[in-house]
């Protein structure tokens, strides 16, 4: 199981991400994460958006991109 997990991590780190820092998107918050941040998806890529709740329609700006998720802030 450990080998499979490491393979997935390596694969995800090499795949191109559908977002980059500074990109802006209009999104709908589809879920709320365990820490209370809203979650939007852009081409199935998870984007955490603090200070939002489910069904909010917001414009966001990407502030950080990791291997399997991104973080954004609301700009309007």
N, CA, C and O atoms as a printed pandas DataFrame, in Angstrom:
     atom_number atom_name residue_name chain_id  residue_number  x_coord  y_coord  z_coord
0              1         N          UNK        A               1    0.824   -1.193    0.000
1              2        CA          UNK        A               1    0.000    0.000    0.000
2              3         C          UNK        A               1    0.870    1.258    0.000
3              4         O          UNK        A               1    0.528    2.246   -0.651
4              5         N          UNK        A               2    1.962    1.231    0.706
5              6        CA          UNK        A               2    2.836    2.392    0.781
6              7         C          UNK        A               2    3.403    2.746   -0.584
7              8         O          UNK        A               2    3.495    3.923   -0.932
8              9         N          UNK        A               3    3.783    1.736   -1.358
9             10        CA          UNK        A               3    4.333    1.993   -2.680
10            11         C          UNK        A               3    3.303    2.670   -3.580
11            12         O          UNK        A               3    3.639    3.588   -4.327
12            13         N          UNK        A               4    2.069    2.226   -3.513
13            14        CA          UNK        A               4    1.012    2.807   -4.326
14            15         C          UNK        A               4    0.813    4.280   -3.965
15            16         O          UNK        A               4    0.633    5.122   -4.845
16            17         N          UNK        A               5    0.845    4.575   -2.710
17            18        CA          UNK        A               5    0.649    5.937   -2.225
18            19         C          UNK        A               5    1.771    6.859   -2.730
19            20         O          UNK        A               5    1.499    7.962   -3.204
20            21         N          UNK        A               6    3.012    6.414   -2.630
21            22        CA          UNK        A               6    4.128    7.216   -3.108
22            23         C          UNK        A               6    4.053    7.422   -4.613
23            24         O          UNK        A               6    4.394    8.497   -5.107
24            25         N          UNK        A               7    3.618    6.419   -5.338
25            26        CA          UNK        A               7    3.476    6.536   -6.779
26            27         C          UNK        A               7    2.462    7.619   -7.125
27            28         O          UNK        A               7    2.698    8.436   -8.014
28            29         N          UNK        A               8    1.341    7.624   -6.425
29            30        CA          UNK        A               8    0.297    8.622   -6.674
30            31         C          UNK        A               8    0.823   10.022   -6.381
31            32         O          UNK        A               8    0.561   10.949   -7.147
32            33         N          UNK        A               9    1.560   10.191   -5.286
33            34        CA          UNK        A               9    2.129   11.495   -4.944
34            35         C          UNK        A               9    3.070   11.980   -6.033
35            36         O          UNK        A               9    3.006   13.139   -6.442
36            37         N          UNK        A              10    3.941   11.098   -6.501
37            38        CA          UNK        A              10    4.889   11.471   -7.548
38            39         C          UNK        A              10    4.163   11.829   -8.836
39            40         O          UNK        A              10    4.516   12.797   -9.510
40            41         N          UNK        A              11    3.150   11.045   -9.173
41            42        CA          UNK        A              11    2.383   11.299  -10.381
42            43         C          UNK        A              11    1.678   12.650  -10.292
43            44         O          UNK        A              11    1.717   13.428  -11.245
44            45         N          UNK        A              12    1.043   12.935   -9.174
45            46        CA          UNK        A              12    0.318   14.194   -9.006
46            47         C          UNK        A              12    1.256   15.389   -9.070
47            48         O          UNK        A              12    0.871   16.445   -9.571
48            49         N          UNK        A              13    2.478   15.243   -8.573
49            50        CA          UNK        A              13    3.407   16.363   -8.577
50            51         C          UNK        A              13    3.889   16.706   -9.983
51            52         O          UNK        A              13    4.338   17.826  -10.227
52            53         N          UNK        A              14    3.799   15.746  -10.916
53            54        CA          UNK        A              14    4.285   15.977  -12.275
54            55         C          UNK        A              14    3.184   16.410  -13.233
55            56         O          UNK        A              14    3.473   16.940  -14.306
56            57         N          UNK        A              15    1.927   16.192  -12.862
57            58        CA          UNK        A              15    0.831   16.574  -13.743
58            59         C          UNK        A              15    0.664   18.089  -13.764
59            60         O          UNK        A              15    0.867   18.743  -12.741
60            61         N          UNK        A              16    0.300   18.655  -14.906
61            62        CA          UNK        A              16    0.054   20.095  -14.942
62            63         C          UNK        A              16   -1.207   20.441  -14.145
63            64         O          UNK        A              16   -2.200   19.714  -14.188
64            65         N          UNK        A              17   -1.154   21.538  -13.433
65            66        CA          UNK        A              17   -2.290   21.975  -12.623
66            67         C          UNK        A              17   -3.176   22.885  -13.481
67            68         O          UNK        A              17   -2.662   23.629  -14.316
68            69         N          UNK        A              18   -4.493   22.836  -13.287
69            70        CA          UNK        A              18   -5.385   23.694  -14.086
70            71         C          UNK        A              18   -5.413   25.143  -13.602
71            72         O          UNK        A              18   -6.079   25.981  -14.210
72            73         N          UNK        A              19   -4.698   25.447  -12.518
73            74        CA          UNK        A              19   -4.654   26.812  -11.993
74            75         C          UNK        A              19   -3.207   27.201  -11.709
75            76         O          UNK        A              19   -2.339   26.344  -11.543
76            77         N          UNK        A              20   -2.962   28.507  -11.657
77            78        CA          UNK        A              20   -1.653   28.980  -11.222
78            79         C          UNK        A              20   -1.858   30.231  -10.373
79            80         O          UNK        A              20   -2.910   30.867  -10.443
80            81         N          UNK        A              21   -0.864   30.579   -9.580
81            82        CA          UNK        A              21   -0.958   31.731   -8.690
82            83         C          UNK        A              21   -1.266   32.976   -9.521
83            84         O          UNK        A              21   -0.630   33.246  -10.540
84            85         N          UNK        A              22   -2.265   33.722   -9.049
85            86        CA          UNK        A              22   -2.668   34.948   -9.740
86            87         C          UNK        A              22   -3.872   34.785  -10.643
87            88         O          UNK        A              22   -4.491   35.780  -11.020
88            89         N          UNK        A              23   -4.226   33.550  -11.005
89            90        CA          UNK        A              23   -5.409   33.317  -11.840
90            91         C          UNK        A              23   -6.661   33.726  -11.088
91            92         O          UNK        A              23   -6.731   33.595   -9.866
92            93         N          UNK        A              24   -7.661   34.226  -11.827
93            94        CA          UNK        A              24   -8.947   34.592  -11.242
94            95         C          UNK        A              24  -10.050   33.762  -11.883
95            96         O          UNK        A              24  -10.021   33.493  -13.084
96            97         N          UNK        A              25  -11.029   33.356  -11.062
97            98        CA          UNK        A              25  -12.137   32.522  -11.528
98            99         C          UNK        A              25  -13.424   32.934  -10.826
99           100         O          UNK        A              25  -13.400   33.415   -9.693
100          101         N          UNK        A              26  -14.544   32.741  -11.508
101          102        CA          UNK        A              26  -15.859   32.823  -10.885
102          103         C          UNK        A              26  -16.242   31.391  -10.545
103          104         O          UNK        A              26  -16.289   30.531  -11.424
104          105         N          UNK        A              27  -16.518   31.133   -9.256
105          106        CA          UNK        A              27  -16.805   29.766   -8.820
106          107         C          UNK        A              27  -18.010   29.731   -7.894
107          108         O          UNK        A              27  -18.442   30.750   -7.356
108          109         N          UNK        A              28  -18.532   28.533   -7.729
109          110        CA          UNK        A              28  -19.563   28.254   -6.727
110          111         C          UNK        A              28  -18.949   27.321   -5.702
111          112         O          UNK        A              28  -18.338   26.313   -6.057
112          113         N          UNK        A              29  -19.108   27.653   -4.444
113          114        CA          UNK        A              29  -18.595   26.807   -3.368
114          115         C          UNK        A              29  -19.507   25.591   -3.260
115          116         O          UNK        A              29  -20.702   25.720   -2.992
116          117         N          UNK        A              30  -18.935   24.415   -3.470
117          118        CA          UNK        A              30  -19.745   23.193   -3.519
118          119         C          UNK        A              30  -19.762   22.425   -2.203
119          120         O          UNK        A              30  -20.675   21.640   -1.947
120          121         N          UNK        A              31  -18.750   22.654   -1.369
121          122        CA          UNK        A              31  -18.642   21.924   -0.104
122          123         C          UNK        A              31  -17.943   22.806    0.919
123          124         O          UNK        A              31  -17.427   23.878    0.604
124          125         N          UNK        A              32  -17.945   22.320    2.152
125          126        CA          UNK        A              32  -17.174   22.975    3.207
126          127         C          UNK        A              32  -16.225   21.931    3.782
127          128         O          UNK        A              32  -16.641   20.831    4.143
128          129         N          UNK        A              33  -14.948   22.287    3.862
129          130        CA          UNK        A              33  -13.941   21.362    4.374
130          131         C          UNK        A              33  -14.011   21.190    5.870
131          132         O          UNK        A              33  -14.767   21.894    6.539
132          133         N          UNK        A              34  -13.236   20.267    6.408
133          134        CA          UNK        A              34  -13.255   19.948    7.835
134          135         C          UNK        A              34  -12.799   21.113    8.705
135          136         O          UNK        A              34  -13.149   21.175    9.883
136          137         N          UNK        A              35  -12.019   22.040    8.140
137          138        CA          UNK        A              35  -11.557   23.201    8.903
138          139         C          UNK        A              35  -12.427   24.431    8.664
139          140         O          UNK        A              35  -12.112   25.518    9.148
140          141         N          UNK        A              36  -13.523   24.262    7.916
141          142        CA          UNK        A              36  -14.469   25.350    7.706
142          143         C          UNK        A              36  -14.270   26.159    6.440
143          144         O          UNK        A              36  -15.070   27.051    6.156
144          145         N          UNK        A              37  -13.234   25.876    5.674
145          146        CA          UNK        A              37  -13.021   26.598    4.416
146          147         C          UNK        A              37  -13.966   26.068    3.345
147          148         O          UNK        A              37  -14.262   24.874    3.301
148          149         N          UNK        A              38  -14.438   26.965    2.482
149          150        CA          UNK        A              38  -15.239   26.541    1.354
150          151         C          UNK        A              38  -14.363   25.817    0.345
151          152         O          UNK        A              38  -13.162   26.073    0.249
152          153         N          UNK        A              39  -14.975   24.911   -0.406
153          154        CA          UNK        A              39  -14.252   24.158   -1.419
154          155         C          UNK        A              39  -14.934   24.364   -2.764
155          156         O          UNK        A              39  -16.132   24.124   -2.918
156          157         N          UNK        A              40  -14.142   24.813   -3.732
157          158        CA          UNK        A              40  -14.598   24.900   -5.115
158          159         C          UNK        A              40  -13.735   23.935   -5.915
159          160         O          UNK        A              40  -12.654   23.546   -5.472
160          161         N          UNK        A              41  -14.205   23.559   -7.073
161          162        CA          UNK        A              41  -13.417   22.683   -7.943
162          163         C          UNK        A              41  -13.288   23.329   -9.314
163          164         O          UNK        A              41  -14.263   23.790   -9.907
164          165         N          UNK        A              42  -12.047   23.346   -9.796
165          166        CA          UNK        A              42  -11.769   23.860  -11.128
166          167         C          UNK        A              42  -11.138   22.711  -11.907
167          168         O          UNK        A              42  -10.020   22.288  -11.616
168          169         N          UNK        A              43  -11.872   22.213  -12.904
169          170        CA          UNK        A              43  -11.457   21.019  -13.648
170          171         C          UNK        A              43  -11.117   19.885  -12.692
171          172         O          UNK        A              43  -10.107   19.203  -12.868
172          173         N          UNK        A              44  -11.945   19.683  -11.693
173          174        CA          UNK        A              44  -11.808   18.639  -10.664
174          175         C          UNK        A              44  -10.638   18.862   -9.711
175          176         O          UNK        A              44  -10.336   17.984   -8.902
176          177         N          UNK        A              45   -9.981   19.998   -9.786
177          178        CA          UNK        A              45   -8.863   20.336   -8.889
178          179         C          UNK        A              45   -9.437   21.117   -7.713
179          180         O          UNK        A              45  -10.134   22.113   -7.906
180          181         N          UNK        A              46   -9.146   20.667   -6.501
181          182        CA          UNK        A              46   -9.714   21.269   -5.290
182          183         C          UNK        A              46   -9.074   22.627   -5.006
183          184         O          UNK        A              46   -7.853   22.781   -5.039
184          185         N          UNK        A              47   -9.946   23.614   -4.722
185          186        CA          UNK        A              47   -9.488   24.952   -4.348
186          187         C          UNK        A              47  -10.176   25.329   -3.035
187          188         O          UNK        A              47  -11.403   25.403   -2.970
188          189         N          UNK        A              48   -9.383   25.564   -1.996
189          190        CA          UNK        A              48   -9.916   25.984   -0.700
190          191         C          UNK        A              48  -10.068   27.497   -0.690
191          192         O          UNK        A              48   -9.157   28.228   -1.079
192          193         N          UNK        A              49  -11.248   27.963   -0.235
193          194        CA          UNK        A              49  -11.540   29.391   -0.204
194          195         C          UNK        A              49  -12.032   29.748    1.203
195          196         O          UNK        A              49  -13.183   29.467    1.540
196          197         N          UNK        A              50  -11.173   30.365    2.028
197          198        CA          UNK        A              50  -11.582   30.726    3.390
198          199         C          UNK        A              50  -12.732   31.733    3.392
199          200         O          UNK        A              50  -12.924   32.478    2.431
200          201         N          UNK        A              51  -13.482   31.741    4.469
201          202        CA          UNK        A              51  -14.572   32.703    4.702
202          203         C          UNK        A              51  -15.701   32.613    3.684
203          204         O          UNK        A              51  -16.298   33.624    3.316
204          205         N          UNK        A              52  -15.986   31.407    3.235
205          206        CA          UNK        A              52  -17.114   31.187    2.336
206          207         C          UNK        A              52  -17.934   30.024    2.871
207          208         O          UNK        A              52  -17.479   29.260    3.721
208          209         N          UNK        A              53  -19.148   29.907    2.357
209          210        CA          UNK        A              53  -20.006   28.788    2.756
210          211         C          UNK        A              53  -20.619   28.160    1.512
211          212         O          UNK        A              53  -20.562   28.729    0.422
212          213         N          UNK        A              54  -21.198   26.998    1.685
213          214        CA          UNK        A              54  -21.758   26.237    0.571
214          215         C          UNK        A              54  -22.761   27.086   -0.203
215          216         O          UNK        A              54  -23.562   27.817    0.380
216          217         N          UNK        A              55  -22.698   26.974   -1.524
217          218        CA          UNK        A              55  -23.569   27.665   -2.482
218          219         C          UNK        A              55  -23.249   29.138   -2.672
219          220         O          UNK        A              55  -23.980   29.820   -3.391
220          221         N          UNK        A              56  -22.185   29.666   -2.060
221          222        CA          UNK        A              56  -21.751   31.036   -2.352
222          223         C          UNK        A              56  -21.223   31.091   -3.783
223          224         O          UNK        A              56  -20.533   30.176   -4.232
224          225         N          UNK        A              57  -21.550   32.168   -4.495
225          226        CA          UNK        A              57  -21.005   32.415   -5.834
226          227         C          UNK        A              57  -20.030   33.577   -5.674
227          228         O          UNK        A              57  -20.439   34.695   -5.359
228          229         N          UNK        A              58  -18.752   33.318   -5.890
229          230        CA          UNK        A              58  -17.725   34.325   -5.625
230          231         C          UNK        A              58  -16.684   34.356   -6.736
231          232         O          UNK        A              58  -16.521   33.390   -7.482
232          233         N          UNK        A              59  -15.982   35.483   -6.834
233          234        CA          UNK        A              59  -14.819   35.589   -7.718
234          235         C          UNK        A              59  -13.598   35.419   -6.822
235          236         O          UNK        A              59  -13.478   36.068   -5.783
236          237         N          UNK        A              60  -12.689   34.529   -7.245
237          238        CA          UNK        A              60  -11.521   34.220   -6.421
238          239         C          UNK        A              60  -10.235   34.493   -7.181
239          240         O          UNK        A              60  -10.212   34.554   -8.411
240          241         N          UNK        A              61   -9.158   34.655   -6.408
241          242        CA          UNK        A              61   -7.811   34.785   -6.964
242          243         C          UNK        A              61   -6.946   33.736   -6.284
243          244         O          UNK        A              61   -6.894   33.673   -5.055
244          245         N          UNK        A              62   -6.267   32.913   -7.075
245          246        CA          UNK        A              62   -5.425   31.839   -6.539
246          247         C          UNK        A              62   -4.198   32.453   -5.861
247          248         O          UNK        A              62   -3.497   33.271   -6.455
248          249         N          UNK        A              63   -3.945   32.047   -4.601
249          250        CA          UNK        A              63   -2.810   32.590   -3.850
250          251         C          UNK        A              63   -1.707   31.561   -3.614
251          252         O          UNK        A              63   -0.562   31.920   -3.339
252          253         N          UNK        A              64   -2.062   30.273   -3.724
253          254        CA          UNK        A              64   -1.076   29.212   -3.468
254          255         C          UNK        A              64   -1.506   27.957   -4.223
255          256         O          UNK        A              64   -2.691   27.626   -4.265
256          257         N          UNK        A              65   -0.544   27.265   -4.817
257          258        CA          UNK        A              65   -0.841   26.019   -5.527
258          259         C          UNK        A              65    0.075   24.925   -5.000
259          260         O          UNK        A              65    1.297   25.070   -4.991
260          261         N          UNK        A              66   -0.540   23.821   -4.558
261          262        CA          UNK        A              66    0.201   22.646   -4.096
262          263         C          UNK        A              66   -0.032   21.503   -5.086
263          264         O          UNK        A              66   -0.679   21.695   -6.116
264          265         N          UNK        A              67    0.493   20.317   -4.775
265          266        CA          UNK        A              67    0.349   19.173   -5.688
266          267         C          UNK        A              67   -1.098   18.758   -5.916
267          268         O          UNK        A              67   -1.485   18.460   -7.046
268          269         N          UNK        A              68   -1.899   18.734   -4.857
269          270        CA          UNK        A              68   -3.258   18.210   -4.995
270          271         C          UNK        A              68   -4.351   19.225   -4.703
271          272         O          UNK        A              68   -5.530   18.881   -4.780
272          273         N          UNK        A              69   -4.004   20.461   -4.373
273          274        CA          UNK        A              69   -5.015   21.481   -4.093
274          275         C          UNK        A              69   -4.408   22.876   -4.246
275          276         O          UNK        A              69   -3.194   23.042   -4.359
276          277         N          UNK        A              70   -5.291   23.862   -4.245
277          278        CA          UNK        A              70   -4.874   25.266   -4.276
278          279         C          UNK        A              70   -5.628   26.017   -3.189
279          280         O          UNK        A              70   -6.625   25.528   -2.657
280          281         N          UNK        A              71   -5.141   27.210   -2.865
281          282        CA          UNK        A              71   -5.802   28.093   -1.910
282          283         C          UNK        A              71   -6.057   29.407   -2.642
283          284         O          UNK        A              71   -5.223   29.874   -3.417
284          285         N          UNK        A              72   -7.227   29.993   -2.381
285          286        CA          UNK        A              72   -7.587   31.247   -3.045
286          287         C          UNK        A              72   -8.217   32.194   -2.053
287          288         O          UNK        A              72   -8.637   31.791   -0.968
288          289         N          UNK        A              73   -8.280   33.477   -2.437
289          290        CA          UNK        A              73   -8.999   34.456   -1.625
290          291         C          UNK        A              73  -10.120   35.049   -2.456
291          292         O          UNK        A              73  -10.042   35.109   -3.684
292          293         N          UNK        A              74  -11.159   35.485   -1.768
293          294        CA          UNK        A              74  -12.309   36.097   -2.441
294          295         C          UNK        A              74  -11.912   37.523   -2.823
295          296         O          UNK        A              74  -11.362   38.270   -2.014
296          297         N          UNK        A              75  -12.204   37.883   -4.076
297          298        CA          UNK        A              75  -11.911   39.260   -4.499
298          299         C          UNK        A              75  -13.187   40.043   -4.787
299          300         O          UNK        A              75  -13.137   41.268   -4.892
300          301         N          UNK        A              76  -14.317   39.375   -4.915
301          302        CA          UNK        A              76  -15.610   40.070   -5.004
302          303         C          UNK        A              76  -16.748   39.075   -4.911
303          304         O          UNK        A              76  -17.915   39.464   -4.966
